[in-house]
């Protein structure tokens, strides 16, 4: 992974929402990536209305840390993890 695993894990820790390219999704499942996580393991599942997204370890590997909890994936998508307190 291009970023520090602990940095990414800390950003996603207790996140209630994930902002993906400007759209807020409610997190359904988060698994902090670690050395035991394979590239096919799902680490993020989230919903926005009827839309569902998921990201695997392979998709987040190599994510660029843009600072302040924002990451750019190899695919170009930007992720930011948010808690309920952030949205108030």
N, CA and C atoms as a LAMMPS dump frame, in Angstrom:
ITEM: TIMESTEP
0
ITEM: NUMBER OF ATOMS
264
ITEM: BOX BOUNDS ff ff ff
-5.0000000000000000e+02 5.0000000000000000e+02
-5.0000000000000000e+02 5.0000000000000000e+02
-5.0000000000000000e+02 5.0000000000000000e+02
ITEM: ATOMS id mol type element x y z
1 1 1 N 0.841 -1.169 0
2 1 2 C 0 0 0
3 1 3 C 0.89 1.238 0
4 2 1 N 0.573 2.247 -0.799
5 2 2 C 1.37 3.445 -0.883
6 2 3 C 1.325 4.26 0.394
7 3 1 N 0.3 4.096 1.173
8 3 2 C 0.187 4.811 2.436
9 3 3 C 0.483 3.846 3.565
10 4 1 N 0.729 4.411 4.72
11 4 2 C 0.948 3.628 5.928
12 4 3 C -0.373 2.957 6.315
13 5 1 N -0.342 1.641 6.507
14 5 2 C -1.568 0.916 6.871
15 5 3 C -2.2 1.464 8.14
16 6 1 N -1.38 1.822 9.115
17 6 2 C -1.947 2.322 10.366
18 6 3 C -2.613 3.678 10.151
19 7 1 N -2.09 4.504 9.261
20 7 2 C -2.694 5.792 8.949
21 7 3 C -4.073 5.588 8.317
22 8 1 N -4.161 4.689 7.345
23 8 2 C -5.435 4.406 6.687
24 8 3 C -6.421 3.812 7.683
25 9 1 N -5.957 2.877 8.503
26 9 2 C -6.812 2.241 9.508
27 9 3 C -7.325 3.26 10.517
28 10 1 N -6.465 4.181 10.942
29 10 2 C -6.883 5.224 11.883
30 10 3 C -7.931 6.129 11.263
31 11 1 N -7.773 6.447 10
32 11 2 C -8.741 7.314 9.315
33 11 3 C -10.11 6.646 9.24
34 12 1 N -10.133 5.341 9.024
35 12 2 C -11.413 4.649 8.881
36 12 3 C -11.998 4.209 10.227
37 13 1 N -11.217 4.274 11.297
38 13 2 C -11.653 3.829 12.618
39 13 3 C -12.893 4.594 13.069
40 14 1 N -13.942 3.87 13.363
41 14 2 C -15.21 4.424 13.862
42 14 3 C -15.89 5.387 12.888
43 15 1 N -15.58 5.28 11.614
44 15 2 C -16.227 6.149 10.625
45 15 3 C -17.677 5.703 10.427
46 16 1 N -18.569 6.653 10.513
47 16 2 C -19.982 6.392 10.278
48 16 3 C -20.326 6.555 8.803
49 17 1 N -19.506 7.346 8.125
50 17 2 C -19.736 7.658 6.713
51 17 3 C -18.412 7.647 5.958
52 18 1 N -18.525 7.449 4.663
53 18 2 C -17.37 7.604 3.784
54 18 3 C -17.821 8.474 2.613
55 19 1 N -17.061 9.514 2.37
56 19 2 C -17.332 10.424 1.265
57 19 3 C -16.546 9.907 0.064
58 20 1 N -17.249 9.546 -0.996
59 20 2 C -16.622 9.003 -2.201
60 20 3 C -16.94 9.94 -3.351
61 21 1 N -15.912 10.621 -3.832
62 21 2 C -16.086 11.573 -4.94
63 21 3 C -17.258 12.523 -4.713
64 22 1 N -17.375 13.03 -3.495
65 22 2 C -18.4 14.025 -3.191
66 22 3 C -19.747 13.489 -2.755
67 23 1 N -19.927 12.171 -2.733
68 23 2 C -21.193 11.554 -2.32
69 23 3 C -20.987 10.874 -0.966
70 24 1 N -21.872 11.184 -0.016
71 24 2 C -21.77 10.612 1.325
72 24 3 C -22.491 9.269 1.363
73 25 1 N -21.768 8.23 1.755
74 25 2 C -22.301 6.879 1.928
75 25 3 C -22.236 6.518 3.403
76 26 1 N -23.271 5.883 3.93
77 26 2 C -23.269 5.373 5.301
78 26 3 C -22.512 4.056 5.314
79 27 1 N -21.559 3.943 6.211
80 27 2 C -20.775 2.718 6.266
81 27 3 C -21.618 1.572 6.815
82 28 1 N -21.487 0.442 6.174
83 28 2 C -22.163 -0.783 6.608
84 28 3 C -21.145 -1.749 7.215
85 29 1 N -19.942 -1.729 6.667
86 29 2 C -18.9 -2.659 7.091
87 29 3 C -17.552 -2.018 6.839
88 30 1 N -16.69 -2.035 7.848
89 30 2 C -15.318 -1.572 7.709
90 30 3 C -14.393 -2.608 8.325
91 31 1 N -13.353 -2.952 7.611
92 31 2 C -12.329 -3.851 8.138
93 31 3 C -10.986 -3.196 7.899
94 32 1 N -10.302 -2.886 8.966
95 32 2 C -8.995 -2.256 8.838
96 32 3 C -8.044 -3.2 8.103
97 33 1 N -7.447 -2.736 7.008
98 33 2 C -6.511 -3.589 6.283
99 33 3 C -5.248 -3.827 7.104
100 34 1 N -4.787 -5.06 7.082
101 34 2 C -3.544 -5.402 7.778
102 34 3 C -2.836 -6.478 6.98
103 35 1 N -1.768 -7.01 7.526
104 35 2 C -0.971 -8.006 6.807
105 35 3 C -1.734 -9.303 6.552
106 36 1 N -2.796 -9.556 7.32
107 36 2 C -3.581 -10.781 7.145
108 36 3 C -4.705 -10.616 6.118
109 37 1 N -4.91 -9.396 5.642
110 37 2 C -5.977 -9.122 4.685
111 37 3 C -5.481 -9.408 3.274
112 38 1 N -6.205 -10.26 2.539
113 38 2 C -5.797 -10.572 1.166
114 38 3 C -6.353 -9.519 0.212
115 39 1 N -5.857 -9.492 -1.005
116 39 2 C -6.276 -8.468 -1.971
117 39 3 C -7.748 -8.573 -2.336
118 40 1 N -8.349 -9.753 -2.183
119 40 2 C -9.761 -9.945 -2.516
120 40 3 C -10.707 -9.701 -1.338
121 41 1 N -10.159 -9.472 -0.145
122 41 2 C -10.998 -9.238 1.029
123 41 3 C -11.653 -7.859 0.947
124 42 1 N -12.934 -7.809 1.262
125 42 2 C -13.664 -6.547 1.292
126 42 3 C -13.283 -5.81 2.57
127 43 1 N -12.919 -4.533 2.43
128 43 2 C -12.567 -3.73 3.595
129 43 3 C -13.556 -2.59 3.831
130 44 1 N -14.33 -2.219 2.814
131 44 2 C -15.32 -1.144 2.965
132 44 3 C -16.593 -1.521 2.211
133 45 1 N -17.725 -1.457 2.898
134 45 2 C -19.045 -1.546 2.275
135 45 3 C -19.847 -0.365 2.789
136 46 1 N -20.551 0.32 1.891
137 46 2 C -21.329 1.488 2.291
138 46 3 C -22.534 1.653 1.368
139 47 1 N -23.559 2.385 1.87
140 47 2 C -24.791 2.608 1.11
141 47 3 C -25.127 4.096 1.048
142 48 1 N -25.738 4.469 -0.057
143 48 2 C -26.318 5.805 -0.246
144 48 3 C -27.658 5.58 -0.936
145 49 1 N -28.74 5.678 -0.165
146 49 2 C -30.05 5.34 -0.722
147 49 3 C -30.04 3.89 -1.17
148 50 1 N -30.369 3.641 -2.423
149 50 2 C -30.363 2.288 -2.959
150 50 3 C -29.028 1.856 -3.535
151 51 1 N -28.069 2.772 -3.586
152 51 2 C -26.749 2.457 -4.154
153 51 3 C -25.825 1.877 -3.088
154 52 1 N -25.122 0.835 -3.463
155 52 2 C -24.148 0.215 -2.571
156 52 3 C -22.786 0.234 -3.247
157 53 1 N -21.755 0.463 -2.432
158 53 2 C -20.392 0.392 -2.94
159 53 3 C -19.59 -0.534 -2.054
160 54 1 N -18.529 -1.067 -2.602
161 54 2 C -17.595 -1.847 -1.8
162 54 3 C -16.22 -1.711 -2.413
163 55 1 N -15.229 -1.79 -1.536
164 55 2 C -13.84 -1.727 -1.96
165 55 3 C -13.094 -2.893 -1.331
166 56 1 N -12.237 -3.521 -2.113
167 56 2 C -11.405 -4.612 -1.625
168 56 3 C -10.039 -4.072 -1.223
169 57 1 N -9.297 -4.889 -0.544
170 57 2 C -7.93 -4.516 -0.166
171 57 3 C -7.136 -4.17 -1.415
172 58 1 N -7.31 -4.933 -2.471
173 58 2 C -6.596 -4.667 -3.717
174 58 3 C -6.911 -3.301 -4.294
175 59 1 N -8.144 -2.845 -4.131
176 59 2 C -8.537 -1.539 -4.648
177 59 3 C -7.978 -0.38 -3.824
178 60 1 N -7.758 -0.617 -2.53
179 60 2 C -7.225 0.468 -1.705
180 60 3 C -5.708 0.434 -1.602
181 61 1 N -5.097 -0.687 -1.967
182 61 2 C -3.638 -0.748 -1.98
183 61 3 C -3.101 0.335 -2.908
184 62 1 N -2.089 1.019 -2.463
185 62 2 C -1.498 2.074 -3.273
186 62 3 C -2.233 3.395 -3.18
187 63 1 N -3.208 3.493 -2.263
188 63 2 C -3.941 4.748 -2.096
189 63 3 C -2.969 5.86 -1.714
190 64 1 N -3.182 7.029 -2.291
191 64 2 C -2.342 8.189 -2.012
192 64 3 C -2.966 8.991 -0.884
193 65 1 N -2.203 9.229 0.164
194 65 2 C -2.664 10.014 1.306
195 65 3 C -2.584 11.488 0.919
196 66 1 N -3.746 12.136 0.8
197 66 2 C -3.793 13.547 0.428
198 66 3 C -3.828 14.459 1.651
199 67 1 N -3.843 13.849 2.836
200 67 2 C -3.881 14.604 4.082
201 67 3 C -5.293 14.75 4.61
202 68 1 N -5.385 14.996 5.914
203 68 2 C -6.669 15.218 6.586
204 68 3 C -7.654 14.078 6.39
205 69 1 N -7.162 12.837 6.295
206 69 2 C -8.045 11.677 6.16
207 69 3 C -8.607 11.458 4.773
208 70 1 N -8.031 12.098 3.772
209 70 2 C -8.485 11.964 2.39
210 70 3 C -7.477 11.1 1.637
211 71 1 N -7.99 10.147 0.868
212 71 2 C -7.139 9.22 0.11
213 71 3 C -7.614 9.143 -1.33
214 72 1 N -6.686 9.114 -2.259
215 72 2 C -7.004 8.903 -3.671
216 72 3 C -6.595 7.484 -4.03
217 73 1 N -7.558 6.717 -4.525
218 73 2 C -7.293 5.345 -4.946
219 73 3 C -6.627 5.34 -6.317
220 74 1 N -6.043 4.207 -6.677
221 74 2 C -5.426 4.059 -8.003
222 74 3 C -6.442 4.322 -9.109
223 75 1 N -7.712 4.025 -8.839
224 75 2 C -8.779 4.225 -9.823
225 75 3 C -9.124 5.702 -10.014
226 76 1 N -8.593 6.562 -9.127
227 76 2 C -8.865 7.992 -9.198
228 76 3 C -9.928 8.463 -8.225
229 77 1 N -10.674 7.543 -7.632
230 77 2 C -11.707 7.914 -6.668
231 77 3 C -11.056 8.468 -5.405
232 78 1 N -11.72 9.452 -4.803
233 78 2 C -11.256 10.012 -3.545
234 78 3 C -12.171 9.569 -2.418
235 79 1 N -11.564 9.131 -1.322
236 79 2 C -12.29 8.687 -0.136
237 79 3 C -11.942 9.594 1.027
238 80 1 N -12.943 9.881 1.843
239 80 2 C -12.715 10.573 3.111
240 80 3 C -13.644 9.942 4.131
241 81 1 N -13.089 9.56 5.256
242 81 2 C -13.868 8.921 6.307
243 81 3 C -14.378 9.982 7.277
244 82 1 N -15.68 9.892 7.623
245 82 2 C -16.331 10.878 8.475
246 82 3 C -17.056 10.206 9.626
247 83 1 N -17.098 10.891 10.757
248 83 2 C -17.909 10.415 11.875
249 83 3 C -19.149 11.291 11.953
250 84 1 N -20.133 10.886 12.722
251 84 2 C -21.356 11.681 12.875
252 84 3 C -21.033 13.071 13.382
253 85 1 N -20.062 13.188 14.279
254 85 2 C -19.688 14.488 14.838
255 85 3 C -19.164 15.429 13.755
256 86 1 N -18.546 14.886 12.716
257 86 2 C -17.985 15.701 11.639
258 86 3 C -19.085 16.412 10.863
259 87 1 N -20.254 15.795 10.762
260 87 2 C -21.331 16.321 9.941
261 87 3 C -22.183 17.377 10.626
262 88 1 N -21.988 17.593 11.926
263 88 2 C -22.804 18.573 12.656
264 88 3 C -22.341 19.969 12.409
